[in-house]
């Protein structure tokens, strides 16, 4: 596995844009990768309400998400909303020179961004009812697994492990993960 790029360490050790944003036009709030964690991403739009003027974040309980949130909030400042809404882990990775192995760390920050964009549009939080916890070791809910399978066209437990961390602890949830993959692939 290649070493972590220096930019990841820089954004973890000295995150940019950390702290609440007041006033904020929208706040996206999602669970992190631990049971007690909460990620909040704050957005403020420009005067025309077409681009992101400022973006900040707060993290409770899961410091591992700080680097990803710092990268995302740094990248979206000044960008038009359609471009921000279309961001993928691969696009962010290309922008910062991340390796494939680094991309899964961007999923929770991108979920927080998607929740903030939904709030801007007056839509309900897409992650509010994310389902039951499937992987108790690493606190991965059914919704996160289903989304990863659907959005990334995952076919194997190993791919789900890579993108969500589900089934990488005690692995007692393997059968449930296999069933979710099968059901989601059929739908």
GROMACS elastic network, one bead per residue, 0.5 to 0.9 nm:
[ bonds ]
;  ai    aj funct       b0    kb
    1     4     6  0.89827   500
    1   101     6  0.76729   500
    2     5     6  0.85245   500
    2    99     6  0.74298   500
    2   101     6  0.81689   500
    3     6     6  0.87963   500
    3    99     6  0.86801   500
    4     7     6  0.81846   500
    4     8     6  0.66407   500
    4     9     6  0.75226   500
    4    98     6  0.77343   500
    4    99     6  0.76998   500
    4   101     6  0.87769   500
    4   102     6  0.74841   500
    5     8     6  0.57067   500
    5     9     6  0.71801   500
    5    96     6  0.86775   500
    5    97     6  0.72556   500
    5    98     6  0.63354   500
    5    99     6  0.77517   500
    5   102     6  0.88795   500
    6     9     6  0.52280   500
    6    10     6  0.61698   500
    6    11     6  0.87055   500
    7    11     6  0.61431   500
    7    12     6  0.85083   500
    7    67     6  0.88674   500
    7    71     6  0.87363   500
    7    96     6  0.71121   500
    7    97     6  0.82088   500
    7    98     6  0.83474   500
    8    11     6  0.52584   500
    8    12     6  0.61075   500
    8    13     6  0.85739   500
    8    67     6  0.60533   500
    8    68     6  0.78921   500
    8    71     6  0.81219   500
    8    96     6  0.86688   500
    8    98     6  0.81067   500
    8   102     6  0.87670   500
    9    12     6  0.50298   500
    9    13     6  0.59302   500
    9    14     6  0.82229   500
    9    67     6  0.74988   500
   10    13     6  0.53436   500
   10    14     6  0.57835   500
   10    15     6  0.71915   500
   10    67     6  0.80007   500
   11    14     6  0.52542   500
   11    16     6  0.66429   500
   11    66     6  0.74308   500
   11    68     6  0.78033   500
   11    69     6  0.87357   500
   11    70     6  0.59475   500
   11    71     6  0.67812   500
   12    15     6  0.54619   500
   12    16     6  0.89286   500
   12    63     6  0.85074   500
   12    64     6  0.79655   500
   12    65     6  0.84692   500
   12    66     6  0.58474   500
   12    68     6  0.80938   500
   12    70     6  0.77230   500
   13    66     6  0.88656   500
   13    67     6  0.79996   500
   14    67     6  0.86068   500
   14    70     6  0.88853   500
   15    18     6  0.62988   500
   15    66     6  0.66780   500
   15    67     6  0.63689   500
   15    69     6  0.82652   500
   15    70     6  0.53294   500
   15    71     6  0.82291   500
   16    56     6  0.80281   500
   16    67     6  0.87170   500
   16    69     6  0.86594   500
   16    70     6  0.52149   500
   16    71     6  0.77844   500
   16    73     6  0.77805   500
   16    74     6  0.68593   500
   17    20     6  0.86807   500
   17    54     6  0.86717   500
   17    55     6  0.67920   500
   17    57     6  0.64410   500
   17    58     6  0.89456   500
   17    69     6  0.86468   500
   17    70     6  0.63574   500
   17    73     6  0.67166   500
   17    74     6  0.71916   500
   18    56     6  0.55036   500
   18    57     6  0.50435   500
   18    58     6  0.59571   500
   18    59     6  0.84619   500
   18    66     6  0.83408   500
   18    69     6  0.85303   500
   18    70     6  0.72177   500
   19    42     6  0.89303   500
   19    56     6  0.60735   500
   19    57     6  0.55165   500
   19    58     6  0.53412   500
   19    59     6  0.86525   500
   20    23     6  0.88324   500
   20    24     6  0.84604   500
   20    40     6  0.84571   500
   20    41     6  0.83500   500
   20    42     6  0.68455   500
   20    56     6  0.63060   500
   20    57     6  0.62141   500
   20    58     6  0.63869   500
   21    24     6  0.55204   500
   21    41     6  0.89414   500
   21    42     6  0.59642   500
   21    43     6  0.74724   500
   21    44     6  0.78079   500
   21    54     6  0.80890   500
   21    55     6  0.74055   500
   21    56     6  0.61379   500
   21    57     6  0.79024   500
   22    25     6  0.87941   500
   22    42     6  0.86588   500
   22    44     6  0.86319   500
   23    43     6  0.88930   500
   23    44     6  0.72927   500
   24    27     6  0.69653   500
   24    42     6  0.59652   500
   24    43     6  0.54981   500
   24    45     6  0.82068   500
   24    54     6  0.86226   500
   24    55     6  0.86242   500
   25    42     6  0.75991   500
   25    43     6  0.57383   500
   25    45     6  0.66588   500
   25   116     6  0.88196   500
   25   119     6  0.86571   500
   25   120     6  0.69798   500
   26    41     6  0.82602   500
   26    42     6  0.59120   500
   26    43     6  0.52672   500
   26    44     6  0.68736   500
   26    45     6  0.89148   500
   26   115     6  0.88174   500
   26   116     6  0.53722   500
   26   117     6  0.72717   500
   26   118     6  0.86343   500
   26   119     6  0.58192   500
   26   120     6  0.56492   500
   27    40     6  0.64885   500
   27    41     6  0.55611   500
   27    43     6  0.63244   500
   27   112     6  0.82225   500
   27   113     6  0.84191   500
   27   115     6  0.74222   500
   27   117     6  0.82910   500
   27   119     6  0.69829   500
   27   120     6  0.84364   500
   28    39     6  0.79071   500
   28    40     6  0.54782   500
   28    41     6  0.50448   500
   28    42     6  0.65196   500
   28    43     6  0.83560   500
   28   111     6  0.80603   500
   28   113     6  0.59964   500
   28   114     6  0.70946   500
   28   117     6  0.74226   500
   28   118     6  0.80860   500
   28   119     6  0.71481   500
   28   125     6  0.79259   500
   29    38     6  0.68097   500
   29    39     6  0.55695   500
   29    41     6  0.65366   500
   29    42     6  0.88552   500
   29   111     6  0.84665   500
   29   112     6  0.55717   500
   29   113     6  0.85109   500
   29   115     6  0.65205   500
   29   116     6  0.73773   500
   29   125     6  0.83749   500
   29   127     6  0.86395   500
   29   128     6  0.89022   500
   30    37     6  0.84921   500
   30    38     6  0.58122   500
   30    39     6  0.53573   500
   30    40     6  0.67120   500
   30    41     6  0.88433   500
   30   108     6  0.74883   500
   30   109     6  0.85815   500
   30   111     6  0.68789   500
   30   112     6  0.55529   500
   30   115     6  0.75173   500
   30   125     6  0.89929   500
   30   127     6  0.67789   500
   30   128     6  0.77607   500
   31    34     6  0.74850   500
   31    35     6  0.75578   500
   31    36     6  0.79475   500
   31    37     6  0.56473   500
   31    39     6  0.60296   500
   31    40     6  0.89087   500
   31   108     6  0.76309   500
   31   112     6  0.85408   500
   31   127     6  0.86579   500
   32    35     6  0.75196   500
   32    36     6  0.80204   500
   32    37     6  0.50295   500
   32    38     6  0.54963   500
   32    39     6  0.59697   500
   32    59     6  0.83979   500
   32    60     6  0.85493   500
   32    61     6  0.79987   500
   32    62     6  0.62085   500
   32    64     6  0.87808   500
   32    65     6  0.71626   500
   32   108     6  0.61332   500
   32   109     6  0.84846   500
   32   139     6  0.87379   500
   33    36     6  0.86292   500
   33    37     6  0.68382   500
   33    38     6  0.87948   500
   33    61     6  0.89971   500
   33    62     6  0.66204   500
   33    64     6  0.82030   500
   33    65     6  0.79935   500
   33   108     6  0.76620   500
   33   138     6  0.66960   500
   33   139     6  0.62477   500
   33   140     6  0.70979   500
   33   164     6  0.89298   500
   33   165     6  0.87405   500
   34    37     6  0.53018   500
   34    38     6  0.85333   500
   34    61     6  0.71618   500
   34    62     6  0.62609   500
   34   138     6  0.64436   500
   34   139     6  0.55785   500
   34   140     6  0.82335   500
   35    38     6  0.86977   500
   35    61     6  0.83575   500
   35    62     6  0.89867   500
   35   136     6  0.88121   500
   35   138     6  0.80455   500
   35   139     6  0.56651   500
   35   140     6  0.87021   500
   36    60     6  0.76599   500
   36    61     6  0.57193   500
   36    62     6  0.78235   500
   37    59     6  0.72872   500
   37    60     6  0.52010   500
   37    62     6  0.52767   500
   37    63     6  0.87527   500
   38    58     6  0.81450   500
   38    59     6  0.58933   500
   38    60     6  0.51115   500
   38    61     6  0.66697   500
   38    62     6  0.73998   500
   39    57     6  0.72724   500
   39    58     6  0.59691   500
   39    60     6  0.65218   500
   39    61     6  0.87134   500
   39    62     6  0.81320   500
   39    65     6  0.79888   500
   39    69     6  0.86420   500
   39   108     6  0.79618   500
   39   109     6  0.75765   500
   39   112     6  0.67236   500
   40    56     6  0.83624   500
   40    57     6  0.53883   500
   40    58     6  0.51375   500
   40    59     6  0.64484   500
   40    60     6  0.86753   500
   40   109     6  0.87186   500
   40   112     6  0.64143   500
   40   113     6  0.87102   500
   40   116     6  0.86920   500
   41    55     6  0.70756   500
   41    56     6  0.58785   500
   41    58     6  0.66866   500
   41    59     6  0.88946   500
   41    69     6  0.78757   500
   41    73     6  0.80872   500
   41   109     6  0.78380   500
   41   112     6  0.57437   500
   41   113     6  0.62660   500
   41   115     6  0.84981   500
   41   116     6  0.67620   500
   42    54     6  0.80719   500
   42    55     6  0.54644   500
   42    56     6  0.51734   500
   42    57     6  0.58470   500
   42    58     6  0.83987   500
   42    73     6  0.89121   500
   42   112     6  0.89402   500
   42   113     6  0.83608   500
   42   116     6  0.70624   500
   43    52     6  0.67882   500
   43    53     6  0.76903   500
   43    54     6  0.59522   500
   43    56     6  0.68672   500
   43    57     6  0.89091   500
   43    73     6  0.89147   500
   43   113     6  0.85859   500
   43   116     6  0.70226   500
   43   117     6  0.84271   500
   43   120     6  0.88718   500
   44    49     6  0.86772   500
   44    51     6  0.87255   500
   44    52     6  0.60380   500
   44    53     6  0.55374   500
   44    54     6  0.51178   500
   44    55     6  0.63951   500
   45    48     6  0.76845   500
   45    49     6  0.51271   500
   45    50     6  0.68426   500
   45    51     6  0.56504   500
   45    54     6  0.68003   500
   45    55     6  0.88198   500
   45    78     6  0.88571   500
   45    81     6  0.88342   500
   46    49     6  0.50832   500
   46    50     6  0.65363   500
   46    51     6  0.56466   500
   46    52     6  0.59808   500
   46    54     6  0.81892   500
   46    78     6  0.82327   500
   47    50     6  0.79164   500
   47    51     6  0.86297   500
   47    53     6  0.84357   500
   48    51     6  0.76010   500
   49    52     6  0.78032   500
   49    53     6  0.88366   500
   49    81     6  0.85186   500
   50    79     6  0.85676   500
   50    80     6  0.56945   500
   50    81     6  0.58291   500
   50    82     6  0.84651   500
   51    76     6  0.87726   500
   51    77     6  0.79669   500
   51    78     6  0.59174   500
   51    79     6  0.53127   500
   51    81     6  0.50847   500
   51    82     6  0.84578   500
   51    83     6  0.89522   500
   51    84     6  0.84574   500
   52    55     6  0.70945   500
   52    76     6  0.65774   500
   52    77     6  0.53044   500
   52    78     6  0.51085   500
   52    79     6  0.57071   500
   52    80     6  0.64189   500
   52    81     6  0.66556   500
   52    84     6  0.82449   500
   53    76     6  0.87028   500
   53    77     6  0.57607   500
   53    78     6  0.54600   500
   53    79     6  0.80499   500
   54    73     6  0.80461   500
   54    74     6  0.89492   500
   54    76     6  0.82451   500
   54    77     6  0.55792   500
   54    78     6  0.75074   500
   55    72     6  0.87797   500
   55    73     6  0.52261   500
   55    74     6  0.75067   500
   55    76     6  0.73547   500
   55    77     6  0.63508   500
   56    69     6  0.82758   500
   56    70     6  0.79447   500
   56    73     6  0.60061   500
   56    74     6  0.84893   500
   57    66     6  0.84730   500
   57    69     6  0.67267   500
   57    70     6  0.76571   500
   57    73     6  0.75569   500
   58    66     6  0.83233   500
   58    69     6  0.86770   500
   59    62     6  0.65034   500
   59    63     6  0.66639   500
   59    65     6  0.75275   500
   59    66     6  0.69922   500
   59    69     6  0.89131   500
   60    63     6  0.73734   500
   62    65     6  0.61454   500
   62    66     6  0.79183   500
   63    66     6  0.54577   500
   63    67     6  0.83464   500
   64    67     6  0.69759   500
   64    68     6  0.81466   500
   64   105     6  0.81410   500
   65    68     6  0.54399   500
   65    69     6  0.61554   500
   65    70     6  0.85537   500
   65   105     6  0.68557   500
   65   106     6  0.79320   500
   65   108     6  0.72778   500
   65   109     6  0.70816   500
   66    69     6  0.51480   500
   66    70     6  0.59535   500
   66    71     6  0.85496   500
   66   109     6  0.86649   500
   67    70     6  0.50492   500
   67    71     6  0.61585   500
   67    72     6  0.86305   500
   67   105     6  0.83572   500
   67   106     6  0.87402   500
   68    71     6  0.51166   500
   68    72     6  0.61417   500
   68    73     6  0.85904   500
   68   105     6  0.60809   500
   68   106     6  0.52111   500
   68   107     6  0.83940   500
   68   108     6  0.81457   500
   68   109     6  0.60759   500
   68   110     6  0.86703   500
   69    72     6  0.51065   500
   69    73     6  0.60064   500
   69    74     6  0.83471   500
   69   106     6  0.75482   500
   69   108     6  0.83393   500
   69   109     6  0.51679   500
   69   110     6  0.81673   500
   69   112     6  0.87737   500
   70    73     6  0.53511   500
   70    74     6  0.60229   500
   70    75     6  0.85229   500
   70   109     6  0.88274   500
   71    74     6  0.52214   500
   71    75     6  0.61170   500
   71    76     6  0.87985   500
   71    92     6  0.79384   500
   71    96     6  0.80876   500
   71   106     6  0.86300   500
   72    75     6  0.51427   500
   72    76     6  0.62632   500
   72    77     6  0.89034   500
   72    92     6  0.74019   500
   72   106     6  0.79177   500
   72   109     6  0.69577   500
   72   110     6  0.75317   500
   72   113     6  0.83877   500
   73    76     6  0.54530   500
   73    77     6  0.65404   500
   73   109     6  0.89146   500
   73   113     6  0.88293   500
   74    77     6  0.59234   500
   75    78     6  0.83725   500
   75    79     6  0.79948   500
   75    84     6  0.88517   500
   75    92     6  0.77388   500
   75    95     6  0.83035   500
   76    79     6  0.53642   500
   76    80     6  0.82493   500
   76    81     6  0.87584   500
   76    83     6  0.85632   500
   76    84     6  0.61129   500
   77    80     6  0.87850   500
   79    82     6  0.84883   500
   79    83     6  0.65956   500
   79    84     6  0.64540   500
   80    83     6  0.54488   500
   80    84     6  0.63240   500
   80    85     6  0.87891   500
   81    85     6  0.60307   500
   81    86     6  0.85900   500
   81   117     6  0.84311   500
   82    85     6  0.51028   500
   82    86     6  0.62842   500
   82    87     6  0.89910   500
   83    86     6  0.51820   500
   83    87     6  0.66042   500
   84    87     6  0.54937   500
   84   113     6  0.86144   500
   84   117     6  0.89086   500
   85    88     6  0.87719   500
   85   113     6  0.81258   500
   85   114     6  0.71326   500
   85   117     6  0.72887   500
   87    90     6  0.81746   500
   87    91     6  0.61807   500
   87    92     6  0.70086   500
   87   110     6  0.80064   500
   88    91     6  0.51934   500
   88    92     6  0.63806   500
   88    93     6  0.84665   500
   88   106     6  0.86019   500
   88   107     6  0.87257   500
   88   110     6  0.77927   500
   89    92     6  0.52232   500
   89    93     6  0.59193   500
   89    94     6  0.85471   500
   89   103     6  0.55114   500
   89   104     6  0.74176   500
   89   105     6  0.86300   500
   89   106     6  0.59171   500
   89   107     6  0.70429   500
   89   110     6  0.79408   500
   90    94     6  0.60772   500
   90    95     6  0.85880   500
   90    98     6  0.86667   500
   90   100     6  0.79829   500
   90   103     6  0.68790   500
   91    94     6  0.51503   500
   91    95     6  0.62608   500
   91    96     6  0.88376   500
   92    95     6  0.50538   500
   92    96     6  0.63565   500
   92    97     6  0.83594   500
   92    98     6  0.80046   500
   92   103     6  0.83211   500
   92   106     6  0.82555   500
   93    96     6  0.53392   500
   93    97     6  0.55970   500
   93    99     6  0.68984   500
   93   100     6  0.77258   500
   93   102     6  0.77644   500
   93   103     6  0.64762   500
   93   106     6  0.87739   500
   94    97     6  0.51296   500
   94    98     6  0.63943   500
   94    99     6  0.84985   500
   95    98     6  0.79090   500
   98   101     6  0.79937   500
   98   102     6  0.60117   500
   98   103     6  0.71740   500
   99   102     6  0.53727   500
   99   103     6  0.70041   500
  100   103     6  0.54894   500
  100   104     6  0.82074   500
  101   104     6  0.70370   500
  101   105     6  0.87349   500
  101   162     6  0.81777   500
  102   105     6  0.60126   500
  102   106     6  0.77968   500
  103   106     6  0.55823   500
  103   107     6  0.75639   500
  103   163     6  0.80162   500
  104   107     6  0.55768   500
  104   108     6  0.83606   500
  104   162     6  0.70889   500
  104   163     6  0.50376   500
  104   164     6  0.69371   500
  104   165     6  0.85804   500
  105   108     6  0.69350   500
  105   109     6  0.78502   500
  105   163     6  0.83698   500
  105   164     6  0.89473   500
  106   109     6  0.54250   500
  106   110     6  0.60699   500
  106   111     6  0.86290   500
  107   110     6  0.50945   500
  107   111     6  0.61244   500
  107   112     6  0.87254   500
  107   163     6  0.79975   500
  107   164     6  0.81671   500
  108   112     6  0.63154   500
  108   113     6  0.86674   500
  109   112     6  0.50547   500
  109   113     6  0.62552   500
  109   114     6  0.86539   500
  110   114     6  0.60691   500
  110   115     6  0.85352   500
  111   115     6  0.61526   500
  111   116     6  0.86250   500
  111   126     6  0.86950   500
  111   127     6  0.77522   500
  112   115     6  0.50746   500
  112   116     6  0.62597   500
  112   117     6  0.86920   500
  112   127     6  0.88760   500
  113   116     6  0.50746   500
  113   117     6  0.61925   500
  113   118     6  0.85850   500
  114   117     6  0.50620   500
  114   118     6  0.61087   500
  114   119     6  0.86055   500
  114   125     6  0.85548   500
  114   126     6  0.78108   500
  115   118     6  0.50581   500
  115   119     6  0.62578   500
  115   120     6  0.87497   500
  115   123     6  0.89278   500
  115   124     6  0.82684   500
  115   125     6  0.54648   500
  115   126     6  0.62401   500
  115   127     6  0.71466   500
  116   119     6  0.50313   500
  116   120     6  0.63310   500
  116   121     6  0.88349   500
  116   125     6  0.81304   500
  117   121     6  0.64313   500
  117   122     6  0.87072   500
  117   123     6  0.86002   500
  118   121     6  0.51373   500
  118   122     6  0.62381   500
  118   124     6  0.65392   500
  118   125     6  0.63266   500
  118   126     6  0.73657   500
  119   123     6  0.55888   500
  119   124     6  0.67178   500
  119   125     6  0.68263   500
  120   123     6  0.75164   500
  121   124     6  0.88892   500
  123   126     6  0.81404   500
  124   127     6  0.87132   500
  124   128     6  0.80607   500
  125   128     6  0.54290   500
  125   129     6  0.84062   500
  126   129     6  0.75079   500
  126   130     6  0.80616   500
  127   130     6  0.52274   500
  127   131     6  0.89659   500
  127   143     6  0.76844   500
  127   144     6  0.85841   500
  128   131     6  0.86749   500
  129   132     6  0.87057   500
  129   143     6  0.79557   500
  130   133     6  0.87188   500
  130   141     6  0.63205   500
  130   142     6  0.64584   500
  130   144     6  0.70087   500
  131   134     6  0.86960   500
  131   141     6  0.59228   500
  131   142     6  0.52716   500
  131   143     6  0.56293   500
  131   144     6  0.86759   500
  132   140     6  0.85930   500
  132   141     6  0.54677   500
  132   142     6  0.57338   500
  132   143     6  0.79760   500
  133   136     6  0.62736   500
  133   139     6  0.62537   500
  133   140     6  0.57135   500
  133   142     6  0.61275   500
  133   143     6  0.89190   500
  134   139     6  0.74228   500
  134   140     6  0.59493   500
  134   141     6  0.53854   500
  134   142     6  0.57775   500
  134   145     6  0.87315   500
  134   166     6  0.77864   500
  134   167     6  0.87608   500
  134   173     6  0.64226   500
  134   176     6  0.71270   500
  134   177     6  0.76226   500
  135   138     6  0.58476   500
  135   139     6  0.54400   500
  135   140     6  0.50386   500
  135   141     6  0.68805   500
  135   142     6  0.84904   500
  135   165     6  0.86787   500
  135   166     6  0.54874   500
  135   167     6  0.61754   500
  135   168     6  0.86665   500
  135   169     6  0.82476   500
  135   170     6  0.89809   500
  135   171     6  0.80917   500
  135   172     6  0.80277   500
  135   173     6  0.58270   500
  135   174     6  0.86974   500
  135   176     6  0.89255   500
  135   177     6  0.85934   500
  136   140     6  0.68734   500
  136   141     6  0.86689   500
  136   166     6  0.85775   500
  136   167     6  0.89352   500
  136   169     6  0.86440   500
  136   173     6  0.81695   500
  137   140     6  0.81915   500
  137   166     6  0.81743   500
  137   167     6  0.80692   500
  137   168     6  0.81569   500
  137   169     6  0.56439   500
  137   170     6  0.68855   500
  137   171     6  0.85422   500
  138   165     6  0.68563   500
  138   166     6  0.64605   500
  138   167     6  0.80065   500
  138   168     6  0.78262   500
  138   169     6  0.68792   500
  139   165     6  0.89393   500
  139   166     6  0.77627   500
  140   143     6  0.83971   500
  140   144     6  0.67281   500
  140   145     6  0.73853   500
  140   164     6  0.71357   500
  140   165     6  0.74689   500
  140   166     6  0.57839   500
  140   167     6  0.88512   500
  141   144     6  0.55821   500
  141   145     6  0.67295   500
  141   146     6  0.89143   500
  141   166     6  0.85934   500
  142   145     6  0.52321   500
  142   146     6  0.61339   500
  142   147     6  0.86036   500
  142   177     6  0.85844   500
  142   180     6  0.79038   500
  143   146     6  0.50669   500
  143   147     6  0.60052   500
  143   148     6  0.84603   500
  144   147     6  0.52369   500
  144   148     6  0.61417   500
  144   149     6  0.86521   500
  144   164     6  0.71463   500
  145   148     6  0.51814   500
  145   149     6  0.61908   500
  145   150     6  0.85965   500
  145   160     6  0.69099   500
  145   163     6  0.86150   500
  145   164     6  0.66131   500
  145   166     6  0.77065   500
  145   177     6  0.77362   500
  145   180     6  0.75565   500
  145   181     6  0.81327   500
  146   149     6  0.51848   500
  146   150     6  0.61024   500
  146   151     6  0.84560   500
  146   180     6  0.66944   500
  146   181     6  0.72507   500
  146   183     6  0.89191   500
  146   184     6  0.63426   500
  147   150     6  0.50994   500
  147   151     6  0.57269   500
  147   152     6  0.79683   500
  147   184     6  0.87873   500
  148   151     6  0.53037   500
  148   152     6  0.55224   500
  148   153     6  0.74989   500
  148   154     6  0.70147   500
  148   160     6  0.71462   500
  148   163     6  0.69743   500
  148   164     6  0.73432   500
  149   152     6  0.55693   500
  149   153     6  0.52450   500
  149   155     6  0.71122   500
  149   156     6  0.89843   500
  149   159     6  0.85790   500
  149   160     6  0.70372   500
  149   180     6  0.84935   500
  149   181     6  0.64120   500
  149   184     6  0.68470   500
  149   185     6  0.75009   500
  150   153     6  0.52799   500
  150   154     6  0.69917   500
  150   181     6  0.87507   500
  150   184     6  0.66098   500
  150   185     6  0.71931   500
  151   154     6  0.80193   500
  152   163     6  0.89067   500
  153   185     6  0.79984   500
  154   157     6  0.82851   500
  154   159     6  0.59460   500
  154   160     6  0.66495   500
  154   181     6  0.75820   500
  154   185     6  0.84080   500
  155   158     6  0.85193   500
  155   159     6  0.68773   500
  155   160     6  0.79764   500
  155   181     6  0.66066   500
  155   182     6  0.81812   500
  155   185     6  0.77503   500
  156   159     6  0.52645   500
  156   160     6  0.65102   500
  156   161     6  0.86599   500
  156   178     6  0.75580   500
  156   181     6  0.73858   500
  157   160     6  0.50030   500
  157   161     6  0.60322   500
  157   162     6  0.86190   500
  157   166     6  0.86832   500
  157   167     6  0.78284   500
  157   174     6  0.73593   500
  157   177     6  0.66807   500
  157   178     6  0.63072   500
  157   181     6  0.78113   500
  158   162     6  0.62428   500
  158   163     6  0.88232   500
  158   167     6  0.86253   500
  158   168     6  0.89933   500
  159   162     6  0.50883   500
  159   163     6  0.63578   500
  159   164     6  0.85089   500
  160   163     6  0.53080   500
  160   164     6  0.57374   500
  160   165     6  0.70599   500
  160   166     6  0.66879   500
  160   167     6  0.81341   500
  160   177     6  0.79907   500
  160   181     6  0.85054   500
  161   164     6  0.55068   500
  161   166     6  0.51039   500
  161   167     6  0.59352   500
  161   168     6  0.61281   500
  162   165     6  0.57855   500
  162   166     6  0.81367   500
  162   168     6  0.87061   500
  163   166     6  0.82642   500
  164   167     6  0.87151   500
  165   168     6  0.57760   500
  165   169     6  0.83227   500
  166   169     6  0.76362   500
  166   171     6  0.81848   500
  166   173     6  0.79696   500
  166   174     6  0.85003   500
  166   177     6  0.78815   500
  167   170     6  0.69697   500
  167   172     6  0.71751   500
  167   173     6  0.58875   500
  167   174     6  0.58331   500
  167   177     6  0.75351   500
  168   171     6  0.58506   500
  169   172     6  0.82191   500
  170   173     6  0.80102   500
  171   174     6  0.55258   500
  171   175     6  0.89121   500
  172   175     6  0.75589   500
  172   176     6  0.86205   500
  173   176     6  0.53122   500
  173   177     6  0.62078   500
  173   178     6  0.86956   500
  174   177     6  0.50704   500
  174   178     6  0.61443   500
  174   179     6  0.86168   500
  175   178     6  0.50413   500
  175   179     6  0.61730   500
  175   180     6  0.86414   500
  176   179     6  0.50249   500
  176   180     6  0.61678   500
  176   181     6  0.86288   500
  177   180     6  0.50692   500
  177   181     6  0.62191   500
  177   182     6  0.86485   500
  178   181     6  0.51470   500
  178   182     6  0.62494   500
  178   183     6  0.86857   500
  179   182     6  0.50791   500
  179   183     6  0.60976   500
  179   184     6  0.84616   500
  180   183     6  0.51227   500
  180   184     6  0.59049   500
  180   185     6  0.83366   500
  181   184     6  0.52362   500
  181   185     6  0.59591   500
  181   186     6  0.85603   500
  182   185     6  0.52499   500
  182   186     6  0.62740   500
  182   187     6  0.87868   500
  183   186     6  0.52326   500
  183   187     6  0.63184   500
  184   187     6  0.51251   500
